[in-house]
Each structure stands twice: as structure tokens, then as C-alpha cells.
């Protein structure tokens, strides 16, 4: 990670291809660190390594249309800072789960015949609204 950080904080990328190469190297670095992150935060009971890798790949794909090399460099720098914070455990387990496992949309519940799978029959309207509006 130190080699990548030195690479990121140096001079900016001159071309978009150079910036994309830095982003690809950073993605590989993140993927190499995922098993250690899963062990450090005990995420094996919540998510698999493949699912976590897919979530990271989705974050990279979200910014795949950026064509300004300075913006790509800035995103790689911010990502490396986030990785650094995760690796030194500046975040707690629930931060990692809510940010990368569950996501900002909260727990996604599958609906069948108008009722959630977790057994909403017999719950009051208040509880149904409460469960839908709050992230667990």
C-alpha cells in the first residue's frame, strides 16, 4: 500500500490512460486487502469475499465514465485514504457493514404477495412504517 500511496500523491496523471492505469492498480490493491479486512472486521458471517469484491467493483464502475485525469487521480486518492482508514481500523465494524455491505439504501427486503419475507403479518402499521424507514 505504501508504494501505491507514493504513486498517488506524486505528480498527477498526464493522460486519461495513465490515470486509468493508476485506478486499475488501486483496484487490485483493494482486492488484495479484502481478505485481511474481512478477518479484521469479522465480516465472514455477514458477507462473502466475492460479494464484497463485487461491491468494490461496482463502486469503481460507478465512476467509469470520468474522462478528466485530475478527477480520476482525486478519486483514487480519496479511495486510498478510505482504504488506509479501514486498514488502521479508524472505522468500526458497523461502519463497514452499513457503508459497504448493506449500502446507503438500507436493508433491501424482498416482497412476496404484499408482505415482506421477514413476517410482517400481525405487525401494526406503525411497526411496518418504522421498519421501512430505518436502517438496521
Buried (B, 14 or more C-beta within 10 A) or exposed (E): BEEBBEBBEEEBBEEBEBBBEBBEBBBEBBBEBBEEBBEBBEBEEBBEBEEBBEBBEEBBEEEEEBEEBEEBBBBBBEBBEBBEEBBEEEBEBEEBBBBBBBBEEBEEEEEEEEEBEEEBEEBEEEEEEEBEEEEE
